[in-house]
Amino acid sequence: MHRTEAVAQLKQVFSVLSRDLDEIVAYGKTNPSPFAHRTLVRTHFALMEGLAYQLRQVTLASLAQTDHLTAVEIALLKEERYALDTKGRPEARENFQTFLPNLLFTIQCYLKNHGATYQSNTGHHGWEAMRKFVEIRNRITHPKSDALLELTETDLKYVVDAASWWKATMLEMLAACAEADDYWKAKLAQSP
């Protein structure tokens, strides 16, 4: 996939999933219910996962043929691992990573597209809320009992704090990319 296609796909996925999130937020305001709360959690998590995946695709399309990514980074961005088949031939297999470390990895690799630097604030209480949010999402997506499907006020607070951390992190990352883009454009304009 070319970078232009990857960026277009990122925008399209973000648009669809953002509309889904807007719709469930509006629905939940007029119909606050356990259903609305669970749907909000699943929908918001889908937005985060979908955007992270698309950021990895843009990074691959932009940098896979350069020396800006290592072979290990490329394999992780592709969600691949390698093993030998029964005849001793190497083959690629799926390799899904844990969401939070993969999110941080995605951000760091995406920054390379722009020659930017940024460090996600994992010391912020929002990062702990993200960890709780993942647990909540896993609990309601793979319930072991009906009690696990209930969301408490504390759970909902974690969801809100996690969503705030994620949004701030994405905006800060994009701002760092824009700043780096401006820097590199100015450098190019100065060169003979």
Buried (B, 14 or more C-beta within 10 A) or exposed (E): EEBEEBBEBBEEBBEEBBEBBEEBEEBBEEEEEEEBBBBBBBBBBBBBBBBBBBBBBBBBBBBBEEEBBEEEBBBBBBBEBEEEEEEEEEEEEEEEEEBBEBBBBBBBBBBBBBEBEBEBEBEBEBBBBBBBBBEBBEBBEEEEEEEEBBBEEEBBEBBBBBBBBBEBBBEBBBEBBEBBBEEEEEEEEEEE
